[in-house]
Amino acid sequence: MATDLRVLRKTDWNAWYDNLIRAFGGVAESAEERELWDDLTEHDRAIGVWDGDQCVGTAGAFTFRVTVPGGASVPAAGITMVSVAATHRRRGLLRAMMRRQLDDIRSWGEPLAVLTASEPVIYGRFGYGAATQQYNVEVDTTRVRLSVPHGTDDVHLRYAPPAEVADACEAVYARRVPERPGMLARQPGWERLGLLDPESDRGGQSPLQCVVAERGGEVVGYTRFRIKGDWDHSGARNAVHLKDLEALDPAAHAALWRFLFDIDLTSKVVAYARPVDEAWLHMVSDVRRCQVRMRDGLYVRLVEVGAALEARTYQAPVDVVFEVEDAFCPWNEGRWRLTGDAKGASCARTDDSADLALSVRELGAVYLGGVSLASLAAAGRVRELRRGALAEASVGFSSAVAPWLPHGF
């Protein structure tokens, strides 16, 4: 039977979402989680593949704005909820959905598409490059101490019910967004993600707790976390599991991390998906006892090469001609001259000789400034055609602050 790829109807959401859950292992989500994703799903930006009356493929696109080097907030489609039923693999359904999505995104005038990958091998062939990295850590707080900056003791900390201080925490997050590439400006409704706390997802941990950092009565930082109990004959070995932490200045940042390290009856802090240049990593007495592990984060796809490269700024002046390969979105193929600096940039087609040759996947990887063109060249993924062009462009594309995706979608 022929399959039908179409825009998601609201009445089909449950069947569509059930297919997604089954593809990711079939573990049922709580009613609270299901309701949140139902509310957040943008039906007119989601597609499904149907075999008769059965949904066998899903893909969605959230309306996001992502911070790029220079602090601009650029429209981006947040690709999400991608799945193909195990019964319908190797029939070209994923490719068909990726084709439809990128055509749609281009028609919507959004120069970027971003996603997180369940398996990194999947999306490179569609032009997505791994643009951010993140740390997972497990800190032995019985052996590791923090050396905090001046002013930390002036920060006042207090417990607060997470829902009661949600607006203040969102205000802190919003002020942080322009400061780091990769951060997402949260649209209405997304604040609920940080408060999501179904008992079925806690894995034996406590309900969500929240502590805010204040100075002069103003909230300047917050952390959300849970405690997992672990007692034996020797006493308590409880673990702090960090969910969120944002702060507006170094002292507030240090005060919140010191608090997490010093919670009574705990012996470790476990944190996932933290920025690779986060300041507390330089405050610890013994980084080896922090068990730092790196993994990939946000994947970036340039839907419109010219518009995307013009949307960001550059650490140092650049004047480079790229020979871009993009078989999946051929409108991007060819030569592009990029000129720019810290004030702005322009990017247009050109007949001039190319300086660097690469695919659109590599442009996505370097776009937020966290991956070096030079490192990709060393891996054979960028070719230098004009001597010196690689070093110049590598410096220009870099970011003073490591890009980071603060939460999944």
ABEGO torsion letter per residue (X at the ends): XBBBBBBBBAAAAAAAAAAAAAAAGGBBBBAAAAAAAAAABBAAABBBBBBEABBABBBBBBBBBBBBBGGBBBBBBBBBGBBBBAAABGAGAAAAAAAAAAAAAAAAGBABBBBBBABAAAAAAAGBBBABBBBBBBBBAAABBBBBBBGAAABBBBBBBAAAAAAAAAAAAAAAAAABBGBBBBBBGAAAAAABBBAAAAGGBBBBBBBBBBBGGBBAEBBBBBBBBBBBAAEBABBBBBABBBBABAAAAAAAAAAAAABBGBABBBBBGBBAABAAAAABABAAAAGBBBBBBBBBBBABAAAAAAABBBABBBBBBBBBBBAABAAABEBBBBBBBAAEBBBBBBABBBABBBBAAAAAAAAAGABBAAAAAAAGABBBABBGAAAAAAAAABBABBBBBABBX
